[in-house]
Amino acid sequence: MEATLASTDDAEALSIELRQAILTELESVSCENGRSSKDSIRGLHLAAVRRQLVIAQPWLQRTWPKREHFFADGTAVDPHRIAPILVEVAEPWQYDVFRLARLTWSLPFTRGYGRRLRFLVMDQSNEKLIGVIGLQSPPLDFPARDNILSYPKGEKTQMVNQTMDIYTLGAVPPYSILLGGKLIAYAAASDEVRVAYRRKYNGRVTVLDKRALPAELIALSTTSAFGRSSLYNRLSYNDPHTGETRKIAVSLGYTKGYGSFHLSAVYPQVKAYLEDQGVSTKGGFGVGPRIVWQTYVRALNRLGLSGDVLRHGVQREIFWFPLAKNTVSYLNGDANIPEYYCQSFDDLSDWWRNRWLIPRSERGVEWGQWDHTEIRNLLTVDDDAAK
C-alpha cells in the first residue's frame, strides 16, 4: 500500500514538474498578431540548436579538421568564375560536409524521414561548398497543397508519394552573401533532381502497401523558416528553350502557426512522462513530425493543458514547386504522363548568375571579408551555454 502511495506521489510530482516546465517555455514565446521577427523565431530554436551542438562536439572535433577545406574564404570566391555543380550525397565526405553546413544554421538539424535525397551544390572553380538541399517524404495531409488538388478516389497516397518535401535548403557564407540561397532553390527544381529520384526509387516496393509506386517526381513543397520568405519569393525563371517566364516557387499562403518546435526543450521530459505512464512514444514506418505532435497532444491531455499550448504563432509561408506543365491535372488523375519542364541545372545556374549573382556582386556587398574559420565558431558551444 505504501509503495502504491509513493508511486502515486512520484507520478503527481512528475506531472507538476512537467506542467511547470511547459508553462515556463511558453513564457519565452513572444509573438504579436500571429507573426514575430526573424530574430525572435531564431530565439525560439536556440535551446534546441545548442543542445544538438553540445551532443555533436566530439564528432565536430574529429570531422572539422578533415573537412574544413570545403568551406571558402571570401578571397577564394570570384563571382565571375563561380561554376556550380550538383552532387548527390553518397560518400562519407559528402555526408560530413552536408551535416557540418546544416549544423551552422539557426534551426535544429534533422536527418529527414521516409524517402530522402540529399545534395551538395559545389563551386567547381575552387572545390568549395555553396550550399545543401535535403528532400524527404511529404506529409500525407497538407491542407495548402490538398486545397489545390482533387486526387482520384483512393489514390491520394500514390499521388502524394510522387512529390517530396524540402526539409532543408540553403547556402553557406560567403556564397549566401551573394544570394547563393536562390541558386540552391533553383537546383531543387532541376531535371537532375528528378532523374536522381527516379534512379533511386524506380521499382521500390512500399513498406506498408507492398506495391511499387510510379517513380516520378512531379512537385516539391516546403515552408519558409521565418515567416514571409525572401528566398523563394520572386524566384522566377526565363526558359531559354521556350522564352517563357514562369515562377519556380508558387506561394500557397501561410500556415496557421501551430506546431511544437517552441517546446523542443521539454520534449525529452514529455517522452519520459508518457513512458512512465506506460504510453509508447515510438512511431512506426515513416516516423516524422506526426508522432512528435501526437506525443505532445497525449501529454497535454494528461496534464490538463489546452491544445492551444501548441500555438506558437509563427506563420510560415508555404511554397509549391510544380515540375511539370500539367502537374495539377496529373496529380488529379486527369493526365497519364507528366509533361516535365525542361530545366537543367546548368540552365538554371546560368539564369541565377545573370539575374542574381552578378548584379548582387556589383552592389558592393562584402563577401570578400568572410573568413571560413567563422564556421568553426558557429559550431562551437559549451555545456553551460546549452543550459
N, C-alpha and C positions, 0 to 999 in steps of 0.2 A: 504494500500500500504506500509506504514512504517513498519507495523507488518510483512509483507511478506519479506521486505528487511532485517529486523532484523533477521528473521528466517533463511534467506539465509546466512547472515553473520555468524550466530551461527554455522550453518552446515559446512561452509567453515573453520571456526576456529577449529571445532572438527576434521575435516579431516586433517588439517595441524598438529594439536597436535598428532593425532594418527600416522600419517605418520612418524613424527619425533621420536615418541616413538619406533616404529618398527625398524627404522634405528639405533637408539641408542642400542637396544637389539642386533642387528646384529653385532655391533662393538665388542661385548663381545665374539663372537663365534670365537675361534681360532683353526682352523683345518689345517693340512698340508696334501696335496695329498689325500684328502678323508678320512684320518684317524686322530685320535687325541689320546692323552694319556688318561688313565682312570681318572686321576685327572682333566684333562680339561673337560671331559664329566660330571664328578660329578659337576664341577663348573657350567655347563650349567643348571643343575637341581636345583642348590642351592636355588635360589629365590623362586621357586615353593614349594620346601620342607619346607622352613622356613615359608612361608605363611600358609601352612597346619598346621604346628605345633602351630603357633600363634592361629589359629582358634580352634585347639583341646585342648588348655591348660586347660580350665575348665573341660573337660571330663577327661583329663590326671590326673589332681589333685584329682578328685574323684576316679578314677579307679586304678591308680598305687598302692596305699596302700593296696587295696584289692587283687591285682593280682601279686605283685612283688615276692611272694614266688615261683612262677612258673619259675623264672629266676635264673639260677645256678651261684654260685661262683665256681671258678676253683677248690677249695679244695673239693667240693662236687662231683667231677667227677673223677671216676676211669675207665680208658679206658677198663680194663678187665671186668668190671661189667656193662657197658652200655647195656641196654636191650630195644631197640627201640620198640614202639608200634605205630600203625597208628590210629588216632582218627578223624572221620568225624565231622566237626564243626556243632553243632546243638544246644548247650545250651549257655545261656548268657555268662558264664565264658569263654567258648571256643571262642566266637566272640571277647570278650575283649582281650584275650591273643593273638589271631591272629592279631588284629589291633595294639596292643602295639608293637609286634615284627616288624610288617611291617612299622610302623612309625619311626623305628630307622634307616631305610636304606636310602641311598643317592639318591633314586628315589622317585618321588611323589607317594603317596598312591592312589590306585584306588580300587573301590569295584568290578570291573569287570562288565560285561554286558551279557545279554542274559541268556543262560543256565549256571549255575555256580555250582561248587563243591569246597569246601574248607576243608583242612585237617591240623591237627597238628600232628607232629611226636614228641612223648614224650619219656622220658627215665624212664622206669618203675622202675629202681633201686633207683631213688630219686624223682620221680614225677616232674621232671623239663622239660622245653621245649627244644627240639633240633632244630626244625625248622618248617616252614609252606609251604603249597602248595595251590595255587589258580588256578583253571581251569575255563575257560569261553568259550562261543561260538567262533568259529574261524571266521576269515574274509571269506566271500564268495569268494572273489577274492584274491588269494595269489600266484603270479607267480611262486615262487620257488617250491611250492607244486604242483601247477597245471601243471608245466612242466614235472613232472614225472608220471602224471596220464592222462588217456583218459576216462573221465566219459561217461556213456551211454547217448545218446541224451535225453535232457530234464530232466535228473536225477542228475545234478550236486548238486543242493541244498540238495537233500535227502542224497547223498553220503557225502558231506562235513559235514552235520549235524551228521554224525557218527564219527566225530573227535572233538577234543577240543584243545584249545589254552592254554598253560601255561602262565598266565599273571603275576604270582609272584611265586617265589620259592627260598628258601634259608634257611640257618641255622643261629642261633644266637650264640654269644660267651657264654661260651668257646668252644662249640661244633664246631663252624665254624673253630676254630684254629686246630681242629682235623679232618678236612675235612668232617665235618658233612653235608656240602652242597651236596656232592656227594651222601650221604645216602638219602637226600631228593629227589634228581633227580631219584635215583633208585625207591624210593617209588612211584613217579608219574606213573611209568610204571608197577606197581604191579597189580596182579589179583584183589586185594581188591578194587582198584580204579575203575576198570571195573565193578565189581559187584555193587558198590555204584551207579555208573552211571545208570546201568540197573534198580536197585531198585527205583531210583528217577524218571526216565523218561519213564519207561515202560508204554505204553498206553496213554502217554500225547499227547494231540492234539495241533498242532501248531496254533499259533495265526493268521498267515497270510493265510495259505493254508487249515486250518481246517481239518488236517489229522494227523493220528498217524504215526510217523516215526519209523523205527527199533531202538530199544533201545540198540544198540550195540556200544561200544566204540572201534574203530578199530585202531586209531592212535592219537598221540599228535603232536603238532607243537609249536615252540617257537623261539624267537630271543634273543640273548645274550644282556645284558645291555651295555657292554663296549667293543665293537669290538670282537676280537677273544676271544672265551670262554675257560677259564681254568677249568670251572665247568663241561661242557658237553663233552669236548674233552677227549679221552681215556676212555670214560665211557663204558667199556666192561663188559661182564658177562659170566661166565662159568656155563652153565646149569647142575646142578647135576643129572638131570634125563636122559639127552642125552649125556653129555660130550662135547656138542657143545659150542664153544666160539663165541659170537656174540656181535655186538655193540648195546647198548641200545639206543644211540642217534647218528643219522647219519647227518653229515654236508651237507647242500644243497647249500653252498656258502654264499654270503653276500648280504645284502640289498644295495640299491643304494645311501643311505644317504639322503633321503628326509623325511620330517616329520614336526611336528610343536612344539615339546617339547621345542625347544630353544627359542620359542616366548611365552611360557606359562605365563610369567609375564604380557603380554599385552592382554591376552585373554579376561579378563573382559571388557577392553576398546573396543576390537574388537566387542564383542557381543553388547555392548551398542551403538556403532556406527551404526551397521546394524539395530538394533531395532529402533533407532531414525529415520532411513530411511524407516521404515515400512517393513523391511526384517526379517522374522522369523528365529530364530536360534534354534528352538526346533525341536528335532527329534521325530520320531515315535517309533514303536516297534523295539527293538534291537539296540537302540541308542548306539553308540560306537565311535571309532576313526573316522569313516567316516563323521559323522556330524560335528566334530571338524575341520577336513580337509576342508570340504565344506564351513564352516563358514569363515575360513581364506581366501580361494580362492575368495569367494564373496567380502570380504572386500578389498583384494589386487586389484581386478579388479576395484573397485570403487575408490581406492586411486591412481591408475595409477602405481602400483608397479608390477614388474615382478614376475612370479611364482617361479623364482629362489630363492626368499626370503625363500622359504620352503626347500631349500637345506642346511642342517646343516653339511653334510659331514661325519657324524658318520655312518660308515658301520657296521651294526650288523650281527653277524654270525647267520645263520638260521639252525635250527635243526628239525629233523623229528624222532619221536619215533614210529616205527611200533610195534604194539602189537600182530600181528598175522603173521604166516609164509606166508600167502597169502594176506597180506594187499593190495598190489597193484592190484592183479587180482580181489580181492573182490570189491575194490572201482571203478575198471574199468567195473564192471558188469559181469566179466567172471567166478566168483565163487559165489555161493549162500549162502555159510556158511563160516564164518571166522574160520580158524584153529589157535586158540589162542596159543601163547606160554604159557607154564606153568611156571610162575614166581611169586611165592607167596612173600609177604612182608618179611616173615621170612627167606626164602631162599636168597632173595636179601640182607637182612640185614647181614646174615652170610657171604656172599661174600664180602660186604663192610668192615666188621670187619677185615677179614683176608687180603684183598687186600689193603685196605687204612688205616683203623683206627690204627691197631696195629703197622704197620711199621712207620706211622707218629708219634705215641706216643713214639716210641723208638729213634727218632731222636733228642730228647732233646728240643722239642718245649715247650714254656712256657704257657701252658693253665692254670696251677695251680695258676698263679698270678692274674687271672681275678677276679674282684670284680663286682658283679651284679649291684651295685648301679651306675655303669657307664652307664647302660641302662637308668636310670632316667636322667642322664646328657645329653644323646643324645636326649632325648625327651623334654628338656627344652630350650626355646628360648624366648626372649622378643620382644616386638613390634619394638623396634629400630633396632634389628638385622635382622628383616624381611624386612626392607625398602630398 
